[in-house]
């Protein structure tokens, strides 16, 4: 396995032999297809971090994250959410499939 990106809490690996990805969440390593990795990116980027600082919207400052058709459940604090967003953003950029990249038309 090749390390794509390592953040403070998480590591994204790419397996060239199995054509899949692995995300090390420290407590658990999750095997993901490309579609599941895209779903992780969508879920991570959909988390509104401002809600973690509003006691009425997120009283305890935790986020529940379900992955791979509810096969995995993670409870993340604010720092872990920010780090997951960083992992997804930088990991996809290093894979060359960043959502922020611009395509130049010929």
N, C-alpha and C positions, 0 to 999 in steps of 0.2 A: 504494500500500500504506500502511496505517495501522499505526503502531507501537503495539502493545498494551502491552508491557512490555520494558524494557531493564535487564539486570543487568550485573554486572561483565564477564562473558565472553560472554553470549548476548543475542540480541534476538529477540522474538516479534513477527511481523507478521501482520496480517489483510488479505487481499485481498478487497475487496467485489465486484469485477468477476468474479473467477474462483472465488469461493466456496471458498477454501482458506486455509491458513496457511503461513507461511514461518518457519523457525527459522534464524537466523544463528549458526552454531557457530564463527565467526571463520575457520576454515579452509574452510568449505563452507556454502552456504545450501541447506537442504533444504525442498522443497515437500511439504506434508502435507495430507491430507484431515482432516476432523474426527475420524474413527475412528483415524487414525494418530496424531493429536495426543493422543487419549485413551490409546492404547497407550504413547506416550512418557511420559505422566503416570504410568501404572501402573508402567512400568519404573523411572522415576526414584524414585518413592516406595517401591519394593520394595528399593532398594539399602540395605543395612544399613551405615550409616556407621561404626558401632563396629568393624566388621571391618577398617577401614583403619588402626586403631590397635593391632591384634593381629597380631604378626608371624607367628603360626602360621596364621591364617586368611587373611591378605592380605599376603604377604611384601613386595611392592613398593609397595603403596598405590595401585594402579591399578584401574580398572574398565573392562571392555569393554562397550560399548553398541552393540547392533545395532538399526537402525531400518528401517521400511518393508520388511518381509519380507526382511531381511538384505541390502538394497540398499546400506545405508550402515553403516559400522563406525567407531566412535570409541573412542579410548583416553583416558580421563579420569583426572586425578589427584584427590586428595581435595578440593582447593579447587574444582575444576571440577564435581565431583559435588554439593557443597554449593550452588554457584551454580545448577546445573541444577534442583535441588530448589526453590530460591527462585523461579526463573523459572516453573516449572510452577505452584507454589502461587499466586503473585501474578498470573500471567497468566490462570489460570482464574478467579480471584476478580474480576479486572477485566472478564472476559468475562461474568461473572454466572452461571457454572456451576461454582462452587467445590464441592468435595467436603465442605468443612467448613460450608457454609451450611445453615441450618435452614429447613425449610418450615413455615409456620404454616397449620394446617388451620382452615377456617372452620366 
